[in-house]
Amino acid sequence: MKKFITTPLKLGKLTAGTLMGTLLLVSSCKNFTELNPLASLSETTAFTSTNSIELVANGVYQAAAVGLYNGAAGRGYPFGSAAIQQGEMRGEDMVNLQAFYDITYRATYTTTSANNVNMWEQLYALINQTNVLIDGVKRAGTGGVLTPTAALQYEAEGRFLRALSHHELLLHFCRPYADGNGSKPGVPYRENPINSIPSVQQGIALGRGTVAETYAKILADLDFAETNLPASRAAVATSISRATSGAAIALKTRIKLHMQDWAGVISEGAKLGTAATSGTFTSPIGSYKLEASPDVPFTSYSNNAESVFSVANSALSNGGTNGALPGMFGPTSLGGRDLVATSPNLYNAPFWVTGDTRRTLLQIKQSTGSYPFYFNYKYRQYTTRADWAPVLRYAEVLLNVAEAYARQGTNANQGFLLLNAVRNRSVPTAERFTAAPADLVQAILNERRIEFTGEGRRWGDIHRLSLDTKYSTNGIPAKVEVSQVKATSYDLTTRPMITGIVAAIPYNDYRFLWPIPTSEVSTNPTLAQQQNPGY
């Protein structure tokens, strides 16, 4: 009987480069957050009953949360803590304290360094699992195991995760859409399951295409997902942790922002209520709205109105000591690992006003030892490690659309209303804007740095703005070395700024991109000829 492979698929050494690792991970448990341990289902039986198909779908979500590290233990790849940390460590708003993410922080990655290799491998492993799901539910729908509507819904879930995964690959391994209007090399958009030698051979024949071609396929997947996913599910927790039509639309606002399709961002956002003129926004799809306090999406991660899509974890299924969110972000005084801290340059930034409740509610100072640092406090289940990884929040939808309005220029006041909706819930009345700032786009970009710190979004903004004539960081910005941070570095009275000595890397430097891993190019002749320059 043919089995789903539960270790990375190898070809030749049987590696299809990493042409898709773990094919399916499922068990007899109903809730994927309770899988412990994971088991495998026969390929011939996995799609023969509605119960087993639901387990297959749960297994796909579990793989998004935990993934594997060097083929072994879970480590928060590709959409758990490791992915979020990577997005922060590539930017300048956090300080790397330990060796865990030092390669990413200093841009010394190679074709074999673990952090970037595991992102490539685990993203494509997840993509393969989505393709196995999509292929299986299509057959189940044709064969009468699933109703046509149910088959389309499962397919839409797979296509949502497939789109999300390919975009994450674009952010790290490809130049932004703005560089040549998407003409630079993209990533292979894999739409067929790798579960046999012929399918492996088909997979390695697939080249990178262009960034624009990759974006076109991402949007096609998301359009399908929007059409065929429900607006909500029976329980709030499931509405957050499983794909919905609102999640597909929200992701499209992000995708089109990266493509500088301002009209497209505005059009998608309008479906989620961003065209309201009252200054209070609620989505007619999914009933999303901002919570009154900025900490609620994190303290109530499974039951709030603001989270559009998050990757679930639980006490029994999480990234473990080396990969769970609170351990990765927290101080040892609370049970974390002192790995990364908020940079004093962000904490003291003049645009982050005194009295902003995101400092008191979502930042915390190390209370023991010699460390003077403030740490991100969005994830705080230090014992259970059950915090969910935020992927899409309504706050991002509002700021995505705000920027699009500000860029388009025809209705900048709407962008100002959207900015204020996010900003005003956290800043004191005296610090609120009474009129639009002279540079509204800059104000929105500043707000993004505060609102999304610790959520891995910083690199995405650096990447998409890299060629912007006014708002670019001109590559990877200089960063603060841990030895530069003193007990007096965090001070809202004097607001000292540190000139980082971790050198900046210009946009045209090859290190702006990650290399395709050796594990891929050594057995994939197509991608061996399409390696990023410099590696």
Secondary structure, DSSP 8 states (H G I E B T S, - for coil): --B---S--BTTTTB-TTS------B-S-SSGGG-SS-B--BTTTTTSSHHHHHHHHHHHHHHHHT--STTSS---TTTSHHHHHHHHHTSSSEEE-SSTTHHHHHT---TT-HHHHHHHHHHHHHHHHHHHHHHHHHHHHHTTSS-HHHHHHHHHHHHHHHHHHHHHHHHHHS--TTTTTTTSB------S---SHHHHHHHHT----BHHHHHHHHHHHHHHHHHHS-S--SSHHHHHHS--HHHHHHHHHHHHHHTT-HHHHHHHHHHTTTT-SSS--B-TTTT-B--SSTTHHHHTTTS-SSEEEEE---SSSS--TTT-HHHHHS-GGGT----EEE-HHHHT-TTS-TT-HHHHHHEEE--SSS---EEE-S---TTT----EEEEEHHHHHHHHHHHHHHH-SSHHHHHHHHHHHHTTTS-GGGS-SS--SSHHHHHHHHHHHHTTTTT-HHHHHHHTTT-TTT--SEE--B--GGG--TTS--TTT-------B--EETTSGGGS----HHHHTT-HHHHTT--TT-
